[in-house]
Amino acid sequence: MTGPGALEGAIREGETLRTAVVVDDEPITRMDLSQMLEELGFQVAGAAGDGFDAIELCRARHPDVVLMDIKMPVFDGLTAAETILSQELAGCVCLLTAFSSPELIERANRIGVTGYLVKPVEQRLLLPAIEVALAQSRRLRQSRQETADALRQLEEQKLIERAKALMAREQGMGEGDAYRQLRQMAMDKRTTIAALARAVVEQHSQRELINRAKEALMRKKGISEPAAYRYLAEEARRSGRPMAEAARRVLD
């Protein structure tokens, strides 16, 4: 049995029970693990006997932790864990294994598994392993979010630089003035500079696409620029699509 300190530690998140899913192809193992978890203060949200059912159960319950056997029919534990973690269907996954190998550990780390327990599982080791897995999973998600944020900021800066250069060239002004104009427009429209820059770049790309399509029509059909424009406008009207889409179809 576990002392009150461990129980308090297991439920000390918003005064609510944390949830767990147990996955093992042996019914007696599922029952034993479920009992251990309940004694540690977890709410067992369900149990599954193979990887496929584990994924569906996590999709429905989104537990804090999944105790996952590696060797199972249908989907093995690592395959199921990869789906669960990539789709963020659970807070963390602790693998249950009777053996380990460098290849296994490498693959598990690569897909984001943050906990390991050797079978047969000892109850005194269960809570520490889960706490470590949860903490490591939170750090991993934070690191991934920070990386995604940095990449998004880099992409936004590229868009702003591109929009600034386009506006400066088209309006015959310096890039500093173009940036100030872009910033003022964003303030007036109550949007971000990056969102406005994306619109400027997309609009420019669409104009270039339409101009290329007009040139192609003038060449192929021997018509004037106004006639080429009218042709594109009619195609857009007939198909119910934007001019840029009509232009793309002409160029394809």
C-alpha positions as CSV (number, residue, x, y, z in Angstrom):
1,M,0.0,0.0,0.0
2,T,1.1,3.6,-0.5
3,G,1.3,6.2,2.2
4,P,-0.8,9.4,2.2
5,G,2.1,11.5,0.9
6,A,2.1,9.6,-2.4
7,L,-1.6,9.9,-2.6
8,E,-1.6,13.7,-2.1
9,G,1.2,14.0,-4.7
10,A,-0.9,12.0,-7.2
11,I,-4.0,14.3,-6.9
12,R,-2.3,17.7,-6.4
13,E,-3.3,19.1,-9.7
14,G,-6.3,21.5,-9.5
15,E,-7.7,19.3,-6.7
16,T,-8.9,16.8,-9.3
17,L,-7.9,13.2,-9.9
18,R,-5.5,12.7,-12.7
19,T,-6.6,10.1,-15.2
20,A,-4.8,7.0,-16.6
21,V,-5.3,4.4,-19.2
22,V,-3.8,0.9,-18.9
23,V,-2.8,-1.1,-22.0
24,D,-1.7,-4.7,-21.8
25,D,-2.8,-7.9,-23.5
26,E,-2.8,-9.8,-20.2
27,P,-6.1,-9.2,-18.3
28,I,-4.5,-9.9,-14.9
29,T,-1.8,-7.3,-15.6
30,R,-4.4,-4.7,-16.6
31,M,-6.3,-5.4,-13.3
32,D,-3.2,-5.2,-11.1
33,L,-2.0,-2.0,-12.7
34,S,-5.4,-0.4,-12.5
35,Q,-5.6,-1.3,-8.8
36,M,-2.1,0.2,-8.2
37,L,-3.1,3.4,-10.0
38,E,-6.3,3.8,-8.0
39,E,-4.4,3.3,-4.7
40,L,-2.1,6.1,-5.9
41,G,-5.0,8.4,-6.4
42,F,-5.4,8.1,-10.1
43,Q,-8.8,7.7,-11.9
44,V,-8.4,4.8,-14.3
45,A,-10.3,6.1,-17.4
46,G,-10.1,2.7,-19.2
47,A,-8.1,-0.3,-20.1
48,A,-7.2,-1.9,-23.5
49,G,-5.7,-5.2,-24.7
50,D,-4.0,-3.9,-27.8
51,G,-2.6,-0.8,-29.4
52,F,-5.6,-0.2,-31.7
53,D,-8.0,-0.1,-28.8
54,A,-5.5,2.0,-26.8
55,I,-5.5,4.7,-29.5
56,E,-9.3,4.8,-29.7
57,L,-9.6,4.9,-25.9
58,C,-7.1,7.8,-25.6
59,R,-9.0,9.6,-28.4
60,A,-12.1,9.4,-26.4
61,R,-10.7,10.1,-22.9
62,H,-7.5,12.1,-23.3
63,P,-5.8,10.7,-20.1
64,D,-2.9,12.3,-18.3
65,V,-0.9,9.1,-18.5
66,V,-0.9,5.9,-20.5
67,L,0.8,2.7,-19.2
68,M,1.6,0.9,-22.4
69,D,2.9,-2.7,-22.8
70,I,5.3,-2.9,-25.8
71,K,4.5,-6.5,-27.0
72,M,0.9,-6.6,-28.0
73,P,-1.2,-7.9,-31.0
74,V,-2.7,-5.6,-33.7
75,F,-0.6,-2.6,-32.9
76,D,2.5,-2.9,-30.7
77,G,3.0,-0.5,-27.9
78,L,5.5,1.7,-29.7
79,T,3.3,2.1,-32.8
80,A,0.3,3.0,-30.6
81,A,2.4,5.4,-28.5
82,E,3.6,7.2,-31.6
83,T,0.1,7.8,-32.8
84,I,-1.1,8.9,-29.3
85,L,1.8,11.3,-28.8
86,S,1.8,12.7,-32.3
87,Q,-1.9,13.5,-32.1
88,E,-1.6,14.7,-28.5
89,L,-4.2,12.2,-27.2
90,A,-2.6,11.8,-23.8
91,G,-0.3,13.8,-21.4
92,C,2.5,11.2,-21.5
93,V,3.2,7.5,-22.2
94,C,5.1,5.1,-19.9
95,L,6.2,2.0,-21.6
96,L,6.0,-1.4,-19.8
97,T,8.7,-3.8,-20.9
98,A,10.3,-7.0,-19.8
99,F,13.5,-6.1,-21.8
100,S,15.2,-3.1,-23.3
101,S,17.6,-2.5,-26.1
102,P,19.4,0.6,-27.5
103,E,17.2,0.4,-30.6
104,L,14.1,0.3,-28.5
105,I,15.1,3.3,-26.3
106,E,16.2,5.3,-29.4
107,R,12.9,4.8,-31.2
108,A,10.9,5.5,-28.0
109,N,12.8,8.7,-27.3
110,R,12.3,9.8,-31.0
111,I,8.6,9.5,-30.8
112,G,8.3,11.3,-27.4
113,V,8.0,8.5,-24.9
114,T,9.1,9.9,-21.5
115,G,8.7,7.0,-19.1
116,Y,9.8,3.3,-18.8
117,L,8.9,0.6,-16.3
118,V,10.3,-2.9,-16.1
119,K,7.8,-5.7,-15.7
120,P,6.6,-6.9,-13.3
121,V,5.9,-3.4,-12.1
122,E,6.6,-2.6,-8.4
123,Q,4.0,-0.3,-6.9
124,R,6.7,1.7,-5.0
125,L,8.3,2.6,-8.4
126,L,5.1,3.4,-10.2
127,L,4.3,6.9,-9.0
128,P,7.9,8.3,-9.3
129,A,8.1,6.9,-12.9
130,I,4.8,8.6,-13.7
131,E,5.8,11.9,-12.1
132,V,9.1,11.9,-14.1
133,A,7.3,11.1,-17.3
134,L,4.7,13.8,-16.8
135,A,7.3,16.4,-16.0
136,Q,9.5,15.4,-18.9
137,S,6.6,15.4,-21.3
138,R,5.6,18.9,-20.2
139,R,9.2,20.1,-20.8
140,L,9.2,18.4,-24.2
141,R,6.0,20.0,-25.3
142,Q,7.2,23.4,-24.1
143,S,10.4,23.0,-26.0
144,R,8.5,22.0,-29.2
145,Q,6.2,25.0,-28.7
146,E,9.1,27.3,-28.3
147,T,10.7,26.0,-31.5
148,A,7.4,26.3,-33.3
149,D,7.0,29.9,-32.1
150,A,10.5,30.8,-33.1
151,L,9.9,29.3,-36.6
152,R,6.6,31.2,-36.9
153,Q,8.3,34.5,-35.9
154,L,11.0,33.9,-38.4
155,E,8.5,33.2,-41.2
156,E,6.5,36.3,-40.1
157,Q,9.7,38.5,-40.3
158,K,10.4,37.2,-43.8
159,L,6.9,38.1,-44.9
160,I,7.2,41.6,-43.4
161,E,10.6,42.1,-45.2
162,R,9.1,40.9,-48.4
163,A,6.0,43.1,-48.1
164,K,8.1,46.1,-47.2
165,A,10.3,45.6,-50.3
166,L,7.3,45.2,-52.6
167,M,5.6,48.3,-51.3
168,A,8.9,50.3,-51.5
169,R,9.4,49.3,-55.1
170,E,5.8,49.7,-56.3
171,Q,5.3,53.1,-54.5
172,G,8.7,54.5,-55.1
173,M,9.6,55.0,-51.4
174,G,12.3,53.8,-49.0
175,E,11.8,50.6,-47.1
176,G,11.7,52.5,-43.8
177,D,8.8,54.6,-45.1
178,A,7.2,51.4,-46.4
179,Y,7.5,49.7,-43.0
180,R,5.9,52.7,-41.3
181,Q,3.1,52.7,-43.7
182,L,2.6,49.0,-43.2
183,R,2.6,49.5,-39.4
184,Q,0.0,52.3,-39.6
185,M,-2.2,50.2,-41.9
186,A,-2.1,47.4,-39.5
187,M,-3.0,49.7,-36.6
188,D,-5.9,51.2,-38.6
189,K,-7.2,47.7,-39.5
190,R,-6.6,46.4,-36.0
191,T,-4.6,43.5,-37.2
192,T,-0.9,42.4,-36.9
193,I,1.8,43.6,-39.2
194,A,2.5,40.0,-40.1
195,A,-1.1,39.3,-41.1
196,L,-1.2,42.5,-43.2
197,A,2.2,41.7,-44.8
198,R,0.9,38.2,-45.7
199,A,-2.1,39.9,-47.5
200,V,0.3,42.3,-49.3
201,V,2.5,39.4,-50.5
202,E,-0.4,37.3,-51.5
203,Q,-2.0,40.1,-53.4
204,H,1.2,40.8,-55.2
205,S,1.6,37.1,-56.1
206,Q,-2.0,37.0,-57.5
207,R,-1.3,40.1,-59.6
208,E,1.9,38.5,-61.0
209,L,-0.1,35.3,-61.8
210,I,-2.8,37.3,-63.6
211,N,-0.2,39.2,-65.6
212,R,1.5,36.0,-66.6
213,A,-1.8,34.5,-67.7
214,K,-2.6,37.7,-69.7
215,E,0.7,37.5,-71.5
216,A,0.2,33.8,-72.3
217,L,-3.3,34.5,-73.7
218,M,-2.0,37.5,-75.8
219,R,0.7,35.2,-77.2
220,K,-1.4,32.1,-77.9
221,K,-4.6,33.9,-79.1
222,G,-3.1,37.0,-80.6
223,I,-5.4,39.3,-78.6
224,S,-4.8,42.6,-76.9
225,E,-4.2,43.0,-73.1
226,P,-7.7,44.3,-72.4
227,A,-9.2,41.3,-74.3
228,A,-7.0,38.9,-72.4
229,Y,-8.2,40.5,-69.1
230,R,-11.8,40.2,-70.2
231,Y,-11.2,36.6,-71.1
232,L,-9.8,35.9,-67.6
233,A,-12.7,37.8,-66.0
234,E,-15.2,35.8,-68.0
235,E,-13.5,32.5,-67.0
236,A,-13.6,33.5,-63.4
237,R,-17.3,34.4,-63.6
238,R,-18.2,31.2,-65.4
239,S,-16.4,29.0,-62.9
240,G,-17.3,31.0,-59.8
241,R,-13.7,31.2,-58.8
242,P,-11.3,34.1,-58.2
243,M,-9.4,35.7,-61.1
244,A,-6.1,34.2,-59.8
245,E,-7.6,30.7,-60.0
246,A,-8.7,31.3,-63.6
247,A,-5.2,32.6,-64.3
248,R,-3.7,29.5,-62.8
249,R,-5.9,27.3,-65.0
250,V,-4.8,29.2,-68.1
251,L,-1.1,28.6,-67.2
252,D,-1.5,24.9,-66.3
